[in-house]
């Protein structure tokens, strides 16, 4: 049995100072979703939801 080796940790993206920019960035993940397999939609929605929650939970100017 082959055990997959862990890859490098995900690269953290710098969060924009303005939460509105973070919301716009999160929403761009939905671009082209209709062309992707349906099985991928849930993961995309979960990532967008998490990003929106982070952006909206941070006070303006401190994101």
N, CA, C and O atoms as a Tripos MOL2 file, in Angstrom:
@<TRIPOS>MOLECULE
protein
  252   251    63     0     0
PROTEIN
NO_CHARGES

@<TRIPOS>ATOM
      1 N           0.8450   -1.1770    0.0000 N.3       1 UNK1
      2 CA          0.0000    0.0000    0.0000 C.3       1 UNK1
      3 C           0.8910    1.2410    0.0000 C.2       1 UNK1
      4 O           1.8770    1.3100    0.7340 O.2       1 UNK1
      5 N           0.5380    2.1990   -0.8140 N.am      2 UNK2
      6 CA          1.3060    3.4390   -0.9080 C.3       2 UNK2
      7 C           0.6430    4.5180   -0.0700 C.2       2 UNK2
      8 O          -0.5550    4.7720   -0.1880 O.2       2 UNK2
      9 N           1.4430    5.1440    0.7760 N.am      3 UNK3
     10 CA          0.9420    6.2240    1.6160 C.3       3 UNK3
     11 C           1.3500    7.5470    0.9710 C.2       3 UNK3
     12 O           2.5360    7.7860    0.7420 O.2       3 UNK3
     13 N           0.3690    8.4080    0.6780 N.am      4 UNK4
     14 CA          0.7290    9.6790    0.0500 C.3       4 UNK4
     15 C           1.5600   10.5360    0.9910 C.2       4 UNK4
     16 O           1.3030   10.5890    2.1930 O.2       4 UNK4
     17 N           2.5560   11.2050    0.4300 N.am      5 UNK5
     18 CA          3.3840   12.1000    1.2210 C.3       5 UNK5
     19 C           2.6960   13.4620    1.2800 C.2       5 UNK5
     20 O           2.1520   13.9440    0.2870 O.2       5 UNK5
     21 N           2.7310   14.0610    2.4500 N.am      6 UNK6
     22 CA          2.0920   15.3690    2.5490 C.3       6 UNK6
     23 C           2.8510   16.3970    1.7180 C.2       6 UNK6
     24 O           4.0800   16.3870    1.6500 O.2       6 UNK6
     25 N           2.0980   17.2700    1.1010 N.am      7 UNK7
     26 CA          2.6880   18.3250    0.2990 C.3       7 UNK7
     27 C           3.0080   19.5290    1.1600 C.2       7 UNK7
     28 O           2.8490   19.4950    2.3800 O.2       7 UNK7
     29 N           3.4520   20.5760    0.5280 N.am      8 UNK8
     30 CA          3.7430   21.7960    1.2920 C.3       8 UNK8
     31 C           2.4500   22.3930    1.8330 C.2       8 UNK8
     32 O           1.3780   22.1920    1.2610 O.2       8 UNK8
     33 N           2.5520   23.1160    2.9220 N.am      9 UNK9
     34 CA          1.3380   23.7300    3.4710 C.3       9 UNK9
     35 C           0.7810   24.7450    2.4950 C.2       9 UNK9
     36 O           1.5340   25.3390    1.7220 O.2       9 UNK9
     37 N          -0.5330   24.9560    2.5200 N.am     10 UNK10
     38 CA         -1.1240   25.9330    1.6130 C.3      10 UNK10
     39 C          -0.5380   27.3120    1.8640 C.2      10 UNK10
     40 O          -0.2340   27.6810    2.9980 O.2      10 UNK10
     41 N          -0.3890   28.0510    0.8030 N.am     11 UNK11
     42 CA          0.1390   29.4050    0.9050 C.3      11 UNK11
     43 C          -0.9720   30.3250    1.3810 C.2      11 UNK11
     44 O          -2.0290   30.4220    0.7570 O.2      11 UNK11
     45 N          -0.7200   30.9880    2.4770 N.am     12 UNK12
     46 CA         -1.7210   31.9090    3.0120 C.3      12 UNK12
     47 C          -1.7320   33.1760    2.1840 C.2      12 UNK12
     48 O          -0.6900   33.7760    1.9200 O.2      12 UNK12
     49 N          -2.9230   33.5710    1.7800 N.am     13 UNK13
     50 CA         -3.0500   34.8130    1.0290 C.3      13 UNK13
     51 C          -3.1770   35.9630    2.0130 C.2      13 UNK13
     52 O          -3.8370   35.8530    3.0460 O.2      13 UNK13
     53 N          -2.5390   37.0520    1.6730 N.am     14 UNK14
     54 CA         -2.6670   38.2420    2.5080 C.3      14 UNK14
     55 C          -4.1130   38.7170    2.4600 C.2      14 UNK14
     56 O          -4.7180   38.7940    1.3910 O.2      14 UNK14
     57 N          -4.6500   39.0290    3.6120 N.am     15 UNK15
     58 CA         -6.0290   39.4970    3.6620 C.3      15 UNK15
     59 C          -6.0590   40.9820    3.3690 C.2      15 UNK15
     60 O          -5.2560   41.7350    3.9220 O.2      15 UNK15
     61 N          -6.9620   41.4170    2.5160 N.am     16 UNK16
     62 CA         -7.0560   42.8430    2.1980 C.3      16 UNK16
     63 C          -7.4340   43.6490    3.4390 C.2      16 UNK16
     64 O          -8.1370   43.1550    4.3210 O.2      16 UNK16
     65 N          -6.9650   44.8860    3.4970 N.am     17 UNK17
     66 CA         -7.2870   45.7540    4.6250 C.3      17 UNK17
     67 C          -8.7720   46.0950    4.6610 C.2      17 UNK17
     68 O          -9.3230   46.3440    5.7330 O.2      17 UNK17
     69 N          -9.4170   46.1080    3.5130 N.am     18 UNK18
     70 CA        -10.8260   46.4440    3.4220 C.3      18 UNK18
     71 C         -11.6340   45.1560    3.2840 C.2      18 UNK18
     72 O         -11.4550   44.4310    2.3050 O.2      18 UNK18
     73 N         -12.5260   44.8480    4.2450 N.am     19 UNK19
     74 CA        -13.3210   43.6220    4.1470 C.3      19 UNK19
     75 C         -14.1160   43.5100    2.8510 C.2      19 UNK19
     76 O         -14.4090   42.4030    2.3980 O.2      19 UNK19
     77 N         -14.4670   44.6500    2.2490 N.am     20 UNK20
     78 CA        -15.1930   44.5990    0.9720 C.3      20 UNK20
     79 C         -14.3460   43.9510   -0.1120 C.2      20 UNK20
     80 O         -14.8670   43.2340   -0.9660 O.2      20 UNK20
     81 N         -13.0430   44.2010   -0.0800 N.am     21 UNK21
     82 CA        -12.1470   43.5570   -1.0460 C.3      21 UNK21
     83 C         -12.0680   42.0550   -0.7890 C.2      21 UNK21
     84 O         -11.9910   41.2650   -1.7290 O.2      21 UNK21
     85 N         -12.0890   41.6650    0.4740 N.am     22 UNK22
     86 CA        -12.0710   40.2410    0.8070 C.3      22 UNK22
     87 C         -13.3430   39.5600    0.3110 C.2      22 UNK22
     88 O         -13.2990   38.4240   -0.1610 O.2      22 UNK22
     89 N         -14.4760   40.2540    0.4190 N.am     23 UNK23
     90 CA        -15.7450   39.7040   -0.0760 C.3      23 UNK23
     91 C         -15.6820   39.5550   -1.5870 C.2      23 UNK23
     92 O         -16.0760   38.5200   -2.1260 O.2      23 UNK23
     93 N         -15.1880   40.5870   -2.2780 N.am     24 UNK24
     94 CA        -15.0650   40.5040   -3.7340 C.3      24 UNK24
     95 C         -14.1510   39.3560   -4.1470 C.2      24 UNK24
     96 O         -14.4580   38.6230   -5.0870 O.2      24 UNK24
     97 N         -13.0270   39.1960   -3.4470 N.am     25 UNK25
     98 CA        -12.0990   38.1170   -3.7530 C.3      25 UNK25
     99 C         -12.7660   36.7520   -3.5420 C.2      25 UNK25
    100 O         -12.6010   35.8430   -4.3560 O.2      25 UNK25
    101 N         -13.5160   36.6180   -2.4540 N.am     26 UNK26
    102 CA        -14.1950   35.3500   -2.1750 C.3      26 UNK26
    103 C         -15.2250   35.0360   -3.2560 C.2      26 UNK26
    104 O         -15.3570   33.8900   -3.6850 O.2      26 UNK26
    105 N         -15.9430   36.0490   -3.6850 N.am     27 UNK27
    106 CA        -16.9880   35.8380   -4.6780 C.3      27 UNK27
    107 C         -16.4340   35.4400   -6.0400 C.2      27 UNK27
    108 O         -17.1290   34.7870   -6.8190 O.2      27 UNK27
    109 N         -15.1970   35.8210   -6.3390 N.am     28 UNK28
    110 CA        -14.6140   35.4370   -7.6310 C.3      28 UNK28
    111 C         -14.4290   33.9310   -7.7300 C.2      28 UNK28
    112 O         -14.3050   33.3980   -8.8330 O.2      28 UNK28
    113 N         -14.4100   33.2340   -6.5930 N.am     29 UNK29
    114 CA        -14.2960   31.7750   -6.6180 C.3      29 UNK29
    115 C         -15.5200   31.1380   -7.2740 C.2      29 UNK29
    116 O         -15.4670   29.9830   -7.6960 O.2      29 UNK29
    117 N         -16.6200   31.8840   -7.3610 N.am     30 UNK30
    118 CA        -17.8380   31.3600   -7.9750 C.3      30 UNK30
    119 C         -17.8340   31.5130   -9.4960 C.2      30 UNK30
    120 O         -18.6670   30.9280  -10.1870 O.2      30 UNK30
    121 N         -16.8860   32.3090  -10.0130 N.am     31 UNK31
    122 CA        -16.7920   32.4980  -11.4640 C.3      31 UNK31
    123 C         -16.5060   31.1610  -12.1400 C.2      31 UNK31
    124 O         -15.5790   30.4490  -11.7550 O.2      31 UNK31
    125 N         -17.2910   30.8320  -13.1270 N.am     32 UNK32
    126 CA        -17.0830   29.5970  -13.8750 C.3      32 UNK32
    127 C         -17.5590   28.3460  -13.1670 C.2      32 UNK32
    128 O         -17.2990   27.2370  -13.6330 O.2      32 UNK32
    129 N         -18.2500   28.5030  -12.0470 N.am     33 UNK33
    130 CA        -18.7010   27.3270  -11.2980 C.3      33 UNK33
    131 C         -19.6470   26.4580  -12.1190 C.2      33 UNK33
    132 O         -19.6330   25.2340  -11.9900 O.2      33 UNK33
    133 N         -20.4520   27.0700  -12.9480 N.am     34 UNK34
    134 CA        -21.4000   26.2990  -13.7580 C.3      34 UNK34
    135 C         -20.6930   25.3590  -14.7310 C.2      34 UNK34
    136 O         -21.2660   24.3560  -15.1570 O.2      34 UNK34
    137 N         -19.4560   25.6820  -15.0780 N.am     35 UNK35
    138 CA        -18.7010   24.8410  -16.0070 C.3      35 UNK35
    139 C         -17.9270   23.7290  -15.3110 C.2      35 UNK35
    140 O         -17.3510   22.8640  -15.9710 O.2      35 UNK35
    141 N         -17.9140   23.7490  -13.9830 N.am     36 UNK36
    142 CA        -17.1730   22.7370  -13.2260 C.3      36 UNK36
    143 C         -18.1070   21.5810  -12.8760 C.2      36 UNK36
    144 O         -19.3240   21.7600  -12.8430 O.2      36 UNK36
    145 N         -17.5500   20.4000  -12.6140 N.am     37 UNK37
    146 CA        -18.3940   19.2530  -12.2430 C.3      37 UNK37
    147 C         -19.1980   19.5400  -10.9720 C.2      37 UNK37
    148 O         -18.7110   20.1970  -10.0510 O.2      37 UNK37
    149 N         -20.3970   19.0530  -10.9390 N.am     38 UNK38
    150 CA        -21.2870   19.2670   -9.8060 C.3      38 UNK38
    151 C         -20.6570   18.7850   -8.4980 C.2      38 UNK38
    152 O         -20.8930   19.3750   -7.4440 O.2      38 UNK38
    153 N         -19.8750   17.7410   -8.5590 N.am     39 UNK39
    154 CA        -19.2390   17.1990   -7.3580 C.3      39 UNK39
    155 C         -18.2890   18.1970   -6.7030 C.2      39 UNK39
    156 O         -17.9870   18.0540   -5.5180 O.2      39 UNK39
    157 N         -17.8110   19.1970   -7.4310 N.am     40 UNK40
    158 CA        -16.8900   20.1900   -6.8900 C.3      40 UNK40
    159 C         -17.6110   21.3800   -6.2640 C.2      40 UNK40
    160 O         -16.9890   22.1660   -5.5490 O.2      40 UNK40
    161 N         -18.8890   21.5230   -6.5140 N.am     41 UNK41
    162 CA        -19.6170   22.7070   -6.0690 C.3      41 UNK41
    163 C         -19.6320   22.8630   -4.5560 C.2      41 UNK41
    164 O         -19.4340   23.9710   -4.0580 O.2      41 UNK41
    165 N         -19.8560   21.8000   -3.8190 N.am     42 UNK42
    166 CA        -19.9620   21.9080   -2.3660 C.3      42 UNK42
    167 C         -18.6660   22.4420   -1.7720 C.2      42 UNK42
    168 O         -18.6970   23.3200   -0.9090 O.2      42 UNK42
    169 N         -17.5310   21.9250   -2.2220 N.am     43 UNK43
    170 CA        -16.2390   22.3880   -1.6980 C.3      43 UNK43
    171 C         -16.0290   23.8660   -2.0000 C.2      43 UNK43
    172 O         -15.5110   24.6050   -1.1640 O.2      43 UNK43
    173 N         -16.4270   24.2960   -3.1900 N.am     44 UNK44
    174 CA        -16.2860   25.7060   -3.5500 C.3      44 UNK44
    175 C         -17.1770   26.5530   -2.6600 C.2      44 UNK44
    176 O         -16.7360   27.5820   -2.1460 O.2      44 UNK44
    177 N         -18.4230   26.1400   -2.4680 N.am     45 UNK45
    178 CA        -19.3320   26.8900   -1.6090 C.3      45 UNK45
    179 C         -18.8030   26.9760   -0.1810 C.2      45 UNK45
    180 O         -18.9070   28.0240    0.4560 O.2      45 UNK45
    181 N         -18.2400   25.8930    0.3200 N.am     46 UNK46
    182 CA        -17.7040   25.8960    1.6850 C.3      46 UNK46
    183 C         -16.5360   26.8700    1.8170 C.2      46 UNK46
    184 O         -16.4320   27.5810    2.8160 O.2      46 UNK46
    185 N         -15.6520   26.9070    0.8110 N.am     47 UNK47
    186 CA        -14.5210   27.8400    0.8570 C.3      47 UNK47
    187 C         -15.0170   29.2860    0.7960 C.2      47 UNK47
    188 O         -14.5220   30.1470    1.5240 O.2      47 UNK47
    189 N         -15.9890   29.5500   -0.0700 N.am     48 UNK48
    190 CA        -16.5280   30.9070   -0.1910 C.3      48 UNK48
    191 C         -17.2160   31.3020    1.1080 C.2      48 UNK48
    192 O         -17.0510   32.4270    1.5800 O.2      48 UNK48
    193 N         -17.9740   30.4030    1.6810 N.am     49 UNK49
    194 CA        -18.6690   30.6870    2.9380 C.3      49 UNK49
    195 C         -17.6740   31.0190    4.0450 C.2      49 UNK49
    196 O         -17.8820   31.9720    4.7950 O.2      49 UNK49
    197 N         -16.6080   30.2520    4.1540 N.am     50 UNK50
    198 CA        -15.5950   30.5010    5.1830 C.3      50 UNK50
    199 C         -14.9170   31.8520    4.9530 C.2      50 UNK50
    200 O         -14.7120   32.6160    5.8960 O.2      50 UNK50
    201 N         -14.5740   32.1400    3.7100 N.am     51 UNK51
    202 CA        -13.9180   33.4110    3.3990 C.3      51 UNK51
    203 C         -14.8390   34.5910    3.6930 C.2      51 UNK51
    204 O         -14.3910   35.6150    4.2080 O.2      51 UNK51
    205 N         -16.1170   34.4510    3.3690 N.am     52 UNK52
    206 CA        -17.0710   35.5220    3.6500 C.3      52 UNK52
    207 C         -17.2340   35.7180    5.1530 C.2      52 UNK52
    208 O         -17.3080   36.8490    5.6340 O.2      52 UNK52
    209 N         -17.2900   34.6250    5.8830 N.am     53 UNK53
    210 CA        -17.4050   34.7300    7.3450 C.3      53 UNK53
    211 C         -16.2310   35.4580    7.9520 C.2      53 UNK53
    212 O         -16.4060   36.2900    8.8420 O.2      53 UNK53
    213 N         -15.0210   35.1510    7.4780 N.am     54 UNK54
    214 CA        -13.8290   35.8370    7.9810 C.3      54 UNK54
    215 C         -13.8550   37.3210    7.6350 C.2      54 UNK54
    216 O         -13.5550   38.1710    8.4740 O.2      54 UNK54
    217 N         -14.2160   37.6200    6.4000 N.am     55 UNK55
    218 CA        -14.2340   39.0200    5.9580 C.3      55 UNK55
    219 C         -15.2710   39.8330    6.7220 C.2      55 UNK55
    220 O         -15.0150   40.9690    7.1220 O.2      55 UNK55
    221 N         -16.4310   39.2450    6.9180 N.am     56 UNK56
    222 CA        -17.5020   39.9770    7.5640 C.3      56 UNK56
    223 C         -17.3530   40.0490    9.0800 C.2      56 UNK56
    224 O         -17.9300   40.9310    9.7160 O.2      56 UNK56
    225 N         -16.5880   39.1330    9.6620 N.am     57 UNK57
    226 CA        -16.3760   39.1410   11.1090 C.3      57 UNK57
    227 C         -15.3030   40.1310   11.5230 C.2      57 UNK57
    228 O         -15.2530   40.5380   12.6840 O.2      57 UNK57
    229 N         -14.4430   40.5250   10.5940 N.am     58 UNK58
    230 CA        -13.3600   41.4470   10.9450 C.3      58 UNK58
    231 C         -13.8630   42.8830   10.8700 C.2      58 UNK58
    232 O         -14.5900   43.2520    9.9480 O.2      58 UNK58
    233 N         -13.4690   43.6810   11.8440 N.am     59 UNK59
    234 CA        -13.8640   45.1000   11.7920 C.3      59 UNK59
    235 C         -13.2580   45.7780   10.5560 C.2      59 UNK59
    236 O         -12.1700   45.4080   10.1140 O.2      59 UNK59
    237 N         -13.9410   46.7350   10.0230 N.am     60 UNK60
    238 CA        -13.4570   47.4440    8.8270 C.3      60 UNK60
    239 C         -12.0870   48.0500    9.1090 C.2      60 UNK60
    240 O         -11.8670   48.7010   10.1300 O.2      60 UNK60
    241 N         -11.1800   47.8170    8.1750 N.am     61 UNK61
    242 CA         -9.8460   48.3740    8.2950 C.3      61 UNK61
    243 C          -8.8680   47.5300    9.0750 C.2      61 UNK61
    244 O          -7.6940   47.8850    9.1780 O.2      61 UNK61
    245 N          -9.3360   46.3920    9.6410 N.am     62 UNK62
    246 CA         -8.4150   45.5370   10.4020 C.3      62 UNK62
    247 C          -8.3500   44.1390    9.8670 C.2      62 UNK62
    248 O          -7.7530   43.2730   10.5060 O.2      62 UNK62
    249 N          -8.9400   43.8760    8.7140 N.am     63 UNK63
    250 CA         -9.0160   42.5280    8.1620 C.3      63 UNK63
    251 C          -7.6830   41.9680    7.9350 C.2      63 UNK63
    252 O          -7.5600   40.8350    7.4710 O.2      63 UNK63
@<TRIPOS>BOND
     1     1     2 1
     2     2     3 1
     3     3     4 2
     4     3     5 am
     5     5     6 1
     6     6     7 1
     7     7     8 2
     8     7     9 am
     9     9    10 1
    10    10    11 1
    11    11    12 2
    12    11    13 am
    13    13    14 1
    14    14    15 1
    15    15    16 2
    16    15    17 am
    17    17    18 1
    18    18    19 1
    19    19    20 2
    20    19    21 am
    21    21    22 1
    22    22    23 1
    23    23    24 2
    24    23    25 am
    25    25    26 1
    26    26    27 1
    27    27    28 2
    28    27    29 am
    29    29    30 1
    30    30    31 1
    31    31    32 2
    32    31    33 am
    33    33    34 1
    34    34    35 1
    35    35    36 2
    36    35    37 am
    37    37    38 1
    38    38    39 1
    39    39    40 2
    40    39    41 am
    41    41    42 1
    42    42    43 1
    43    43    44 2
    44    43    45 am
    45    45    46 1
    46    46    47 1
    47    47    48 2
    48    47    49 am
    49    49    50 1
    50    50    51 1
    51    51    52 2
    52    51    53 am
    53    53    54 1
    54    54    55 1
    55    55    56 2
    56    55    57 am
    57    57    58 1
    58    58    59 1
    59    59    60 2
    60    59    61 am
    61    61    62 1
    62    62    63 1
    63    63    64 2
    64    63    65 am
    65    65    66 1
    66    66    67 1
    67    67    68 2
    68    67    69 am
    69    69    70 1
    70    70    71 1
    71    71    72 2
    72    71    73 am
    73    73    74 1
    74    74    75 1
    75    75    76 2
    76    75    77 am
    77    77    78 1
    78    78    79 1
    79    79    80 2
    80    79    81 am
    81    81    82 1
    82    82    83 1
    83    83    84 2
    84    83    85 am
    85    85    86 1
    86    86    87 1
    87    87    88 2
    88    87    89 am
    89    89    90 1
    90    90    91 1
    91    91    92 2
    92    91    93 am
    93    93    94 1
    94    94    95 1
    95    95    96 2
    96    95    97 am
    97    97    98 1
    98    98    99 1
    99    99   100 2
   100    99   101 am
   101   101   102 1
   102   102   103 1
   103   103   104 2
   104   103   105 am
   105   105   106 1
   106   106   107 1
   107   107   108 2
   108   107   109 am
   109   109   110 1
   110   110   111 1
   111   111   112 2
   112   111   113 am
   113   113   114 1
   114   114   115 1
   115   115   116 2
   116   115   117 am
   117   117   118 1
   118   118   119 1
   119   119   120 2
   120   119   121 am
   121   121   122 1
   122   122   123 1
   123   123   124 2
   124   123   125 am
   125   125   126 1
   126   126   127 1
   127   127   128 2
   128   127   129 am
   129   129   130 1
   130   130   131 1
   131   131   132 2
   132   131   133 am
   133   133   134 1
   134   134   135 1
   135   135   136 2
   136   135   137 am
   137   137   138 1
   138   138   139 1
   139   139   140 2
   140   139   141 am
   141   141   142 1
   142   142   143 1
   143   143   144 2
   144   143   145 am
   145   145   146 1
   146   146   147 1
   147   147   148 2
   148   147   149 am
   149   149   150 1
   150   150   151 1
   151   151   152 2
   152   151   153 am
   153   153   154 1
   154   154   155 1
   155   155   156 2
   156   155   157 am
   157   157   158 1
   158   158   159 1
   159   159   160 2
   160   159   161 am
   161   161   162 1
   162   162   163 1
   163   163   164 2
   164   163   165 am
   165   165   166 1
   166   166   167 1
   167   167   168 2
   168   167   169 am
   169   169   170 1
   170   170   171 1
   171   171   172 2
   172   171   173 am
   173   173   174 1
   174   174   175 1
   175   175   176 2
   176   175   177 am
   177   177   178 1
   178   178   179 1
   179   179   180 2
   180   179   181 am
   181   181   182 1
   182   182   183 1
   183   183   184 2
   184   183   185 am
   185   185   186 1
   186   186   187 1
   187   187   188 2
   188   187   189 am
   189   189   190 1
   190   190   191 1
   191   191   192 2
   192   191   193 am
   193   193   194 1
   194   194   195 1
   195   195   196 2
   196   195   197 am
   197   197   198 1
   198   198   199 1
   199   199   200 2
   200   199   201 am
   201   201   202 1
   202   202   203 1
   203   203   204 2
   204   203   205 am
   205   205   206 1
   206   206   207 1
   207   207   208 2
   208   207   209 am
   209   209   210 1
   210   210   211 1
   211   211   212 2
   212   211   213 am
   213   213   214 1
   214   214   215 1
   215   215   216 2
   216   215   217 am
   217   217   218 1
   218   218   219 1
   219   219   220 2
   220   219   221 am
   221   221   222 1
   222   222   223 1
   223   223   224 2
   224   223   225 am
   225   225   226 1
   226   226   227 1
   227   227   228 2
   228   227   229 am
   229   229   230 1
   230   230   231 1
   231   231   232 2
   232   231   233 am
   233   233   234 1
   234   234   235 1
   235   235   236 2
   236   235   237 am
   237   237   238 1
   238   238   239 1
   239   239   240 2
   240   239   241 am
   241   241   242 1
   242   242   243 1
   243   243   244 2
   244   243   245 am
   245   245   246 1
   246   246   247 1
   247   247   248 2
   248   247   249 am
   249   249   250 1
   250   250   251 1
   251   251   252 2
@<TRIPOS>SUBSTRUCTURE
     1 UNK1         2 RESIDUE 1 A UNK
     2 UNK2         6 RESIDUE 1 A UNK
     3 UNK3        10 RESIDUE 1 A UNK
     4 UNK4        14 RESIDUE 1 A UNK
     5 UNK5        18 RESIDUE 1 A UNK
     6 UNK6        22 RESIDUE 1 A UNK
     7 UNK7        26 RESIDUE 1 A UNK
     8 UNK8        30 RESIDUE 1 A UNK
     9 UNK9        34 RESIDUE 1 A UNK
    10 UNK10       38 RESIDUE 1 A UNK
    11 UNK11       42 RESIDUE 1 A UNK
    12 UNK12       46 RESIDUE 1 A UNK
    13 UNK13       50 RESIDUE 1 A UNK
    14 UNK14       54 RESIDUE 1 A UNK
    15 UNK15       58 RESIDUE 1 A UNK
    16 UNK16       62 RESIDUE 1 A UNK
    17 UNK17       66 RESIDUE 1 A UNK
    18 UNK18       70 RESIDUE 1 A UNK
    19 UNK19       74 RESIDUE 1 A UNK
    20 UNK20       78 RESIDUE 1 A UNK
    21 UNK21       82 RESIDUE 1 A UNK
    22 UNK22       86 RESIDUE 1 A UNK
    23 UNK23       90 RESIDUE 1 A UNK
    24 UNK24       94 RESIDUE 1 A UNK
    25 UNK25       98 RESIDUE 1 A UNK
    26 UNK26      102 RESIDUE 1 A UNK
    27 UNK27      106 RESIDUE 1 A UNK
    28 UNK28      110 RESIDUE 1 A UNK
    29 UNK29      114 RESIDUE 1 A UNK
    30 UNK30      118 RESIDUE 1 A UNK
    31 UNK31      122 RESIDUE 1 A UNK
    32 UNK32      126 RESIDUE 1 A UNK
    33 UNK33      130 RESIDUE 1 A UNK
    34 UNK34      134 RESIDUE 1 A UNK
    35 UNK35      138 RESIDUE 1 A UNK
    36 UNK36      142 RESIDUE 1 A UNK
    37 UNK37      146 RESIDUE 1 A UNK
    38 UNK38      150 RESIDUE 1 A UNK
    39 UNK39      154 RESIDUE 1 A UNK
    40 UNK40      158 RESIDUE 1 A UNK
    41 UNK41      162 RESIDUE 1 A UNK
    42 UNK42      166 RESIDUE 1 A UNK
    43 UNK43      170 RESIDUE 1 A UNK
    44 UNK44      174 RESIDUE 1 A UNK
    45 UNK45      178 RESIDUE 1 A UNK
    46 UNK46      182 RESIDUE 1 A UNK
    47 UNK47      186 RESIDUE 1 A UNK
    48 UNK48      190 RESIDUE 1 A UNK
    49 UNK49      194 RESIDUE 1 A UNK
    50 UNK50      198 RESIDUE 1 A UNK
    51 UNK51      202 RESIDUE 1 A UNK
    52 UNK52      206 RESIDUE 1 A UNK
    53 UNK53      210 RESIDUE 1 A UNK
    54 UNK54      214 RESIDUE 1 A UNK
    55 UNK55      218 RESIDUE 1 A UNK
    56 UNK56      222 RESIDUE 1 A UNK
    57 UNK57      226 RESIDUE 1 A UNK
    58 UNK58      230 RESIDUE 1 A UNK
    59 UNK59      234 RESIDUE 1 A UNK
    60 UNK60      238 RESIDUE 1 A UNK
    61 UNK61      242 RESIDUE 1 A UNK
    62 UNK62      246 RESIDUE 1 A UNK
    63 UNK63      250 RESIDUE 1 A UNK
